[in-house]
Amino acid sequence: MANNDLAALWAQVKTADEARAGLLDVLPALVYTYGLAAATLSADWYDEARDLIGAKGRFTAIPADLGDQGAEPLARWSIGPLFDAEPDWERAKTQVQGGLQLRIANASRYTVAESAVADPAAEGWQRQGSGSCAFCAMLIGRGAVYTEAGADFGAHDHCNCSAVPAWGGEPRPVKPYVPSRRKATDADRARVRTWIADH
């Protein structure tokens, strides 16, 4: 739905400056509106999941504090390809869609993760997903349970991973890690460290 709203804006802009102005105007509202919806739905899902396993005690999921989601920097960064010698509208659109999806999904991820850390019936949270990229497959395969509120959910544009509660005594939703057949180079490891530090 957020991408549909974004597409409506994208269809109206004809220049890079119009795109920048439109995104700076609309993107914060899209991130907030759909992020709030994602956080609310995730809190409802958490409460239902808690009831289904018969968790002891009372606890209500805590929707993530959306704070500053970085919509303005996303708007400025994503239109970079429009200022190239040959403006690349498709690449700019892909960048803004990916950043929008990331911010909305993070509202869901942080709702579940923060609730699982605060909930006495949960042992923390885990990463779950298809592992469609090597970074995500590696993190999912570790099977780590994060128990600190400060543990960050590393994600990327178009990431389909989510946070799930690790309930005490319940089986953990972890796929076995299958290492990549490609050998990682020092440059690959440096690039990953840089990406993690930046995100």
C-alpha positions as CSV (number, residue, x, y, z in Angstrom):
1,M,0.0,0.0,0.0
2,A,2.9,2.4,0.8
3,N,4.4,1.6,-2.6
4,N,1.0,2.4,-4.3
5,D,1.0,5.8,-2.5
6,L,4.6,6.3,-3.6
7,A,3.7,5.4,-7.2
8,A,1.0,8.0,-7.2
9,L,3.6,10.7,-6.3
10,W,6.1,9.3,-8.7
11,A,3.7,9.6,-11.6
12,Q,3.2,13.3,-10.9
13,V,6.9,14.4,-10.9
14,K,8.8,15.2,-14.0
15,T,12.1,16.6,-12.8
16,A,14.7,15.7,-10.1
17,D,13.8,18.9,-8.2
18,E,10.1,18.0,-8.2
19,A,10.9,14.5,-7.1
20,R,13.0,15.8,-4.2
21,A,10.3,18.3,-3.1
22,G,7.6,15.7,-3.4
23,L,9.5,13.1,-1.4
24,L,10.5,15.5,1.3
25,D,6.8,16.5,1.6
26,V,5.2,13.0,1.4
27,L,7.8,10.4,2.6
28,P,7.8,11.3,6.3
29,A,4.0,10.9,6.4
30,L,4.2,7.5,4.5
31,V,6.9,6.2,6.8
32,Y,5.0,7.3,9.9
33,T,1.5,6.2,8.8
34,Y,2.5,2.7,7.5
35,G,5.1,2.3,10.3
36,L,2.5,3.0,12.9
37,A,0.2,0.4,11.2
38,A,3.0,-2.1,11.1
39,A,3.9,-1.6,14.8
40,T,0.2,-1.9,15.8
41,L,-0.4,-5.0,13.8
42,S,2.8,-6.6,15.1
43,A,1.8,-5.8,18.7
44,D,-1.6,-7.5,18.1
45,W,0.2,-10.5,16.5
46,Y,2.5,-10.7,19.5
47,D,-0.3,-10.7,21.9
48,E,-2.2,-13.4,20.0
49,A,1.0,-15.6,19.7
50,R,1.5,-15.2,23.4
51,D,-2.1,-16.4,24.0
52,L,-1.6,-19.4,21.6
53,I,1.3,-20.8,23.5
54,G,-0.4,-20.2,26.9
55,A,2.3,-17.9,28.3
56,K,2.0,-17.4,32.0
57,G,1.6,-14.0,33.5
58,R,0.2,-10.8,32.0
59,F,2.0,-8.8,29.4
60,T,0.9,-6.6,26.5
61,A,3.1,-6.0,23.5
62,I,4.8,-2.6,23.3
63,P,4.5,-0.9,19.8
64,A,7.9,0.4,18.8
65,D,8.6,4.1,19.3
66,L,8.9,5.3,15.7
67,G,11.0,8.4,16.5
68,D,12.9,9.8,13.6
69,Q,12.8,7.1,10.9
70,G,15.2,8.9,8.6
71,A,12.6,9.8,6.0
72,E,14.3,13.1,5.0
73,P,17.8,11.5,4.5
74,L,16.1,8.7,2.5
75,A,14.4,11.3,0.3
76,R,17.6,13.1,-0.4
77,W,19.7,10.0,-1.0
78,S,17.3,8.0,-3.1
79,I,17.0,10.7,-5.8
80,G,20.7,10.8,-6.4
81,P,20.4,8.8,-9.7
82,L,18.1,11.6,-11.0
83,F,21.1,14.0,-11.0
84,D,23.4,11.8,-13.1
85,A,24.2,12.8,-16.6
86,E,21.6,10.3,-17.7
87,P,18.8,10.4,-15.1
88,D,17.9,6.9,-13.9
89,W,14.3,7.2,-12.8
90,E,13.9,3.4,-12.3
91,R,17.0,3.2,-10.0
92,A,15.8,6.1,-8.0
93,K,12.3,4.6,-7.6
94,T,13.9,1.3,-6.5
95,Q,16.0,3.0,-3.9
96,V,13.2,5.0,-2.4
97,Q,10.9,1.9,-2.4
98,G,13.6,-0.2,-0.7
99,G,14.2,2.4,1.9
100,L,10.5,2.9,2.5
101,Q,10.0,-0.8,3.0
102,L,12.9,-1.1,5.3
103,R,11.6,1.7,7.6
104,I,8.1,0.2,7.7
105,A,9.3,-3.3,8.3
106,N,11.6,-2.0,11.1
107,A,8.6,-0.7,13.0
108,S,7.3,-4.3,13.0
109,R,10.7,-5.9,13.8
110,Y,11.3,-3.6,16.7
111,T,7.9,-4.0,18.1
112,V,8.4,-7.8,18.3
113,A,12.0,-7.6,19.4
114,E,11.5,-5.0,22.2
115,S,8.4,-6.8,23.4
116,A,10.2,-10.1,23.5
117,V,13.0,-8.6,25.6
118,A,10.5,-7.0,28.0
119,D,8.1,-10.0,28.3
120,P,9.0,-12.3,31.2
121,A,7.5,-15.3,29.3
122,A,10.0,-14.9,26.4
123,E,13.7,-15.6,26.4
124,G,14.3,-12.9,23.8
125,W,13.9,-12.7,20.1
126,Q,15.3,-14.4,17.0
127,R,15.6,-13.6,13.3
128,Q,13.4,-15.5,11.0
129,G,13.1,-15.4,7.2
130,S,13.9,-17.1,3.9
131,G,17.6,-16.3,4.0
132,S,17.5,-15.1,0.4
133,C,20.7,-13.2,0.8
134,A,24.0,-14.5,2.3
135,F,23.9,-11.9,5.1
136,C,20.4,-12.9,6.2
137,A,21.1,-16.6,5.8
138,M,24.1,-16.4,8.0
139,L,22.3,-14.5,10.8
140,I,19.3,-16.8,10.6
141,G,21.5,-19.9,10.6
142,R,23.3,-18.8,13.8
143,G,20.0,-19.3,15.7
144,A,21.0,-16.6,18.2
145,V,18.5,-15.4,20.8
146,Y,18.9,-11.7,21.5
147,T,18.0,-10.7,25.0
148,E,19.2,-7.1,25.3
149,A,17.0,-4.1,24.4
150,G,20.0,-2.6,22.5
151,A,20.5,-5.6,20.1
152,D,19.9,-4.1,16.7
153,F,18.0,-5.9,13.9
154,G,20.4,-5.6,11.0
155,A,18.3,-5.4,7.8
156,H,18.7,-4.1,4.3
157,D,16.3,-2.7,1.6
158,H,13.8,-5.3,0.5
159,C,14.7,-7.6,3.4
160,N,12.1,-10.2,4.2
161,C,13.4,-11.2,7.6
162,S,11.4,-10.6,10.7
163,A,11.8,-10.8,14.5
164,V,10.0,-13.6,16.3
165,P,9.8,-14.2,20.1
166,A,11.8,-17.1,21.5
167,W,9.3,-18.5,24.0
168,G,10.7,-20.5,27.0
169,G,10.4,-24.2,26.4
170,E,9.2,-23.9,22.8
171,P,11.1,-25.1,19.7
172,R,13.1,-22.4,18.0
173,P,12.3,-21.4,14.4
174,V,15.8,-21.7,13.0
175,K,16.9,-23.2,9.7
176,P,20.3,-24.8,9.6
177,Y,23.0,-22.5,8.3
178,V,24.5,-23.6,5.0
179,P,27.7,-21.7,4.3
180,S,28.1,-20.0,0.9
181,R,30.2,-21.9,-1.6
182,R,31.8,-18.6,-2.5
183,K,34.9,-17.9,-0.5
184,A,34.8,-14.6,1.4
185,T,37.7,-12.3,0.7
186,D,39.2,-9.7,3.1
187,A,37.5,-7.1,0.9
188,D,34.2,-8.8,1.4
189,R,34.6,-8.9,5.2
190,A,35.6,-5.2,5.2
191,R,32.6,-4.3,3.1
192,V,30.3,-6.2,5.6
193,R,31.9,-4.5,8.6
194,T,31.5,-1.1,7.0
195,W,27.8,-1.8,6.1
196,I,27.1,-3.0,9.7
197,A,28.8,0.1,11.2
198,D,26.7,2.4,8.9
199,H,23.4,0.7,9.5
